[in-house]
Amino acid sequence: MSPASSSPPSSSAQGLPAELPDPLPIEVVDNHVHLDIGRDGAQPLDVDEAIRRARAVGVTRLVQVGCDLDAIDFTVRAVERHPEVLGAVALHPNEVPKLASAGTLSAAYDIVERAAAHERVRAVGETGLDYYRTGPEGVAAQQEGFRWHIDLAKRLGKALQIHDRDAHADVLRILAEEGAPDRTVLHCFSGDLQMARECVERGYFLSFAGTVTFKNARGLRDALTATPLSQVLVETDAPYLTPSPHRGATNASFLVPHTIRAMAGTLNVDVPTLCAAVSDNSERVYGPWS
């Protein structure tokens, strides 16, 4: 799959909202996006078009995340072609047990390590634990894979992006046992207030997705209130986790303004202040885009 196709499908065919939100007053970064994935089998939005729409609303930089072998290849080619895009690569925790069972995990690790060394790949991720889709038989492989990725991030001096689903205690335990990299991001933070406070104390960055806008996400908004502006990031996890008022549609980076504005309201800060913090934090984590 090439980073940009010649004839992108229409927004309606992809389930994308037709209208762009009002632009943000200060440019921000989408900390986590999957430009290579379309929702429910649809073709993903053309990368050039995804970047154009995002830029139009003030989302001028993206972190493309590749977490299987095809997506890693896509990510490396995307960061080489598009100056607006930096990369993160890893084996997703749901991939690790499959590759281990097939006897191909060691070879896959070699591919991850080569890609992670690329100058424009600035993070190892998304790695971590997922006890929702992988059952107890995959836990040992996931935990071993998580430790391997933590070590890789530290050896290469890269940031770490963590996937944590139904595994909060083990994620925090393994990070403490291995020693987290200096720049550690909890992607799509899903913990409660207590976990947020612990992550903040450890110096981790918490990245909030469209879920923070959902009416039933009071606990997540409570966690956001415990996150200092110096440790907060925003993301889409597109094409998933579309923010209100478009929940259920396909997500894309141009919808970040909805999440930013909801977060600003929860934090009781003005939108420019939050945008400036997100922009500064993103460059602290990943370095300059150019």
Secondary structure as UniProt FT lines:
FT   HELIX           11..14
FT   STRAND          28..33
FT   TURN            35..36
FT   HELIX           39..41
FT   HELIX           47..56
FT   TURN            57..58
FT   STRAND          59..66
FT   HELIX           69..81
FT   TURN            83..84
FT   STRAND          85..89
FT   TURN            93..94
FT   HELIX           95..102
FT   HELIX           105..116
FT   TURN            119..120
FT   STRAND          121..130
FT   TURN            131..133
FT   HELIX           136..138
FT   HELIX           139..156
FT   STRAND          159..165
FT   HELIX           168..178
FT   STRAND          184..186
FT   TURN            187..188
FT   HELIX           193..202
FT   STRAND          205..208
FT   HELIX           210..213
FT   TURN            215..216
FT   HELIX           218..225
FT   HELIX           229..231
FT   STRAND          232..234
FT   TURN            244..245
FT   TURN            247..248
FT   HELIX           253..255
FT   HELIX           256..267
FT   HELIX           271..286
//
